[in-house]
Structure formats: structure tokens, C-alpha cells
Amino acid sequence: MQQIKENGGGIRFWEEFPEGDVFRYGLYNLCVDNDGNIVDDKLFLRRNSLEQDMFRNVIKSYSQEDIKNILEQYGMECKIYPYYDKDDQTPENQRKKLYRVLAKKEKSNEA
């Protein structure tokens, strides 16, 4: 989110794939929609034709309290752990804001 804001509301970049890949290029666009969700658009251009494949992923961020409440409403047991990845390049001040959620369906008493 911070990088998107710092880049005027969107990040665009492209990638060229290795020779053996069916796609030659990937074109990427990250932006924020009116609801505050991250929209990740990916357009893949095929190597030997004019065909294109598109993929859109909309990512919603939740506070720890919000995600716990939502999951518990649906009968999930929820545990929240600090995010940790020793190889992550995310700056320490940003990493402290990240967390992992483990949720599992509570056993039902119904027969």
C-alpha cells in the first residue's frame, strides 16, 4: 500500500519470460480501488500468437481484530502469530505490522 501511494496511486511493470515459457511477457498493474482494496492485474502475452490471458486478484487487508471476528462468526477457531521470515527483505518497521492467521473449523456438536 505504501509503495502504491508513493508511486501516485499505482505501480506498473513488465517482465520478459524465459524462452521455454508459453508466455513472452507479463504486464502488471497494482492499484487501490475505491474500497481500499489492492487490485493486482496481470496480463500475459503468449509467445507465438496474439492471444492474451488476464488475471485479477483483489486483496483486502484486515486488522487482527477484524479478521478474528469475521472468522469466529463462521465457526472458525483463530490464532494470530507475528509474521516472521528470516529471508524477507521487508524493512523491520513494516514487518512489525504483518501477521499470519491460522484458522480451523471448530468441531460441531451436531450429530
C-alpha positions in Angstrom: 0.0 0.0 0.0 2.8 2.4 0.9 4.6 1.8 -2.4 1.4 2.3 -4.4 0.8 5.6 -2.6 4.4 6.7 -3.1 4.0 6.0 -6.9 1.0 8.2 -7.5 -1.7 5.5 -6.8 -0.3 2.7 -9.0 2.6 0.6 -9.8 3.2 -0.7 -13.4 5.9 -3.0 -14.5 6.6 -5.8 -17.0 8.6 -9.0 -17.1 10.0 -11.0 -20.0 9.8 -14.7 -19.5 12.5 -17.3 -20.5 12.4 -18.9 -24.0 10.7 -22.1 -22.9 7.7 -20.3 -21.4 4.4 -20.2 -23.4 4.2 -16.6 -22.4 6.6 -14.0 -23.7 5.7 -11.0 -21.4 3.8 -10.4 -18.2 2.4 -6.9 -17.7 1.5 -6.0 -14.2 -0.6 -3.2 -12.6 -1.1 -2.7 -8.9 -3.6 0.0 -7.6 -6.1 0.7 -4.9 -9.8 0.6 -5.6 -12.5 2.9 -4.0 -13.0 0.4 -1.2 -9.3 0.5 -0.2 -8.5 -3.0 -1.6 -5.3 -3.7 -3.5 -6.1 -4.7 -7.1 -3.4 -6.8 -8.8 -4.0 -7.0 -12.6 -1.8 -9.3 -14.6 -1.8 -9.5 -18.4 0.2 -12.3 -20.1 1.1 -12.2 -23.8 1.6 -15.5 -25.5 4.9 -16.2 -27.2 3.7 -17.5 -30.6 0.3 -15.8 -31.1 -1.7 -12.7 -30.3 -3.5 -14.5 -27.5 -3.6 -12.9 -24.1 -4.6 -14.2 -20.6 -5.6 -11.9 -17.9 -5.8 -12.4 -14.1 -7.2 -10.1 -11.5 -6.7 -10.5 -7.8 -8.4 -8.2 -5.3 -6.7 -8.2 -1.9 -8.5 -6.9 1.2 -6.5 -6.1 4.3 -7.9 -6.7 7.7 -6.9 -5.7 11.2 -6.1 -8.6 13.6 -9.3 -7.9 15.5 -11.5 -7.7 12.3 -10.2 -10.9 10.8 -10.6 -12.8 14.1 -14.2 -11.5 14.5 -15.1 -12.5 10.9 -13.6 -16.0 11.1 -15.2 -16.7 14.5 -18.6 -15.7 13.1 -18.2 -18.6 10.7 -17.3 -21.1 13.4 -13.6 -20.9 13.0 -11.0 -21.1 15.8 -8.5 -18.4 15.1 -4.9 -17.8 16.3 -2.8 -14.9 15.2 1.0 -15.1 15.1 3.7 -12.4 14.4 5.0 -12.6 10.9 8.5 -14.0 10.6 10.6 -14.8 7.6 14.3 -14.5 8.1 14.9 -14.1 4.3 12.2 -11.4 3.9 13.5 -8.1 2.5 10.7 -6.1 4.1 12.0 -3.3 6.3 11.8 -4.1 10.0 9.3 -1.3 10.8 6.9 -2.6 8.1 7.4 -6.3 9.1 6.1 -5.5 12.6 2.7 -4.7 11.0 2.5 -8.1 9.4 1.0 -11.2 10.9 -0.1 -14.7 10.0 -3.6 -16.1 10.7 -4.2 -19.8 11.4 -7.9 -20.7 11.4 -9.5 -24.1 11.6 -13.1 -25.1 11.8 -14.3 -25.8 15.3 -15.8 -29.3 15.8 -19.5 -29.2 15.7 -21.6 -30.8 18.5 -24.3 -31.8 15.9 -24.5 -35.5 15.1 
